[in-house]
Amino acid sequence: MFEKLRKFFEAKKEQHEYNYNVTFDNVAIPEVHTHKSDKHEEEKPKHSPINYENVAIPEVHIRTKKNK
């Protein structure tokens, strides 16, 4: 009985055996900085000021419900 199971699993293993060819030739490696930089950049404002002269304001029309 165990001989049949062994043959079954060996045949199944042969059918699903994959051959992967993996190469790592042109792989990008990220830079990791573990220390603080010596140059201190000037802090830039997160958002530029908003100019409201050229901003479009949408028109809103509120409708009343009609009684049926």
C-alpha positions as CSV (number, residue, x, y, z in Angstrom):
1,M,0.0,0.0,0.0
2,F,2.7,2.5,0.9
3,E,4.6,1.6,-2.3
4,K,1.6,2.8,-4.3
5,L,1.5,6.0,-2.4
6,R,5.2,6.6,-2.8
7,K,4.9,6.0,-6.6
8,F,1.9,8.3,-6.8
9,F,3.7,11.2,-5.0
10,E,6.9,10.7,-7.0
11,A,4.9,10.9,-10.3
12,K,3.1,14.0,-9.1
13,K,6.3,15.6,-8.0
14,E,7.9,15.0,-11.5
15,Q,4.9,16.6,-13.2
16,H,5.0,19.8,-11.1
17,E,8.7,20.3,-10.9
18,Y,9.6,23.8,-12.0
19,N,12.9,25.0,-13.2
20,Y,13.3,28.7,-12.5
21,N,16.1,30.7,-13.9
22,V,16.5,33.8,-11.8
23,T,19.2,36.4,-12.5
24,F,19.9,39.6,-10.6
25,D,21.9,41.5,-13.2
26,N,20.3,45.0,-13.3
27,V,18.6,45.2,-9.9
28,A,18.3,48.7,-8.4
29,I,19.3,48.9,-4.8
30,P,17.8,51.7,-2.7
31,E,20.1,54.1,-0.8
32,V,19.8,53.9,2.9
33,H,21.0,56.8,5.0
34,T,21.7,56.1,8.6
35,H,23.1,59.5,9.6
36,K,21.9,63.1,9.5
37,S,23.1,65.2,6.6
38,D,25.5,68.0,7.2
39,K,23.8,70.5,4.9
40,H,20.6,72.1,6.3
41,E,18.3,73.1,3.5
42,E,16.1,76.2,4.0
43,E,12.6,75.3,5.0
44,K,10.2,75.9,2.2
45,P,6.5,76.6,3.0
46,K,4.3,73.5,2.5
47,H,1.7,75.4,0.5
48,S,2.0,78.5,-1.7
49,P,-0.4,81.3,-0.8
50,I,-3.8,81.2,-2.5
51,N,-4.9,84.1,-4.8
52,Y,-8.7,84.4,-4.7
53,E,-8.9,86.9,-7.7
54,N,-9.2,84.2,-10.4
55,V,-11.1,81.5,-8.5
56,A,-14.5,80.4,-9.9
57,I,-17.4,80.3,-7.5
58,P,-20.1,77.8,-8.4
59,E,-23.7,78.8,-8.4
60,V,-25.9,76.8,-6.0
61,H,-29.7,76.5,-6.7
62,I,-31.8,75.1,-3.9
63,R,-35.1,73.7,-5.1
64,T,-38.2,73.5,-3.0
65,K,-40.2,70.3,-2.8
66,K,-43.5,70.3,-4.5
67,N,-46.5,68.6,-2.7
68,K,-48.2,66.0,-4.8
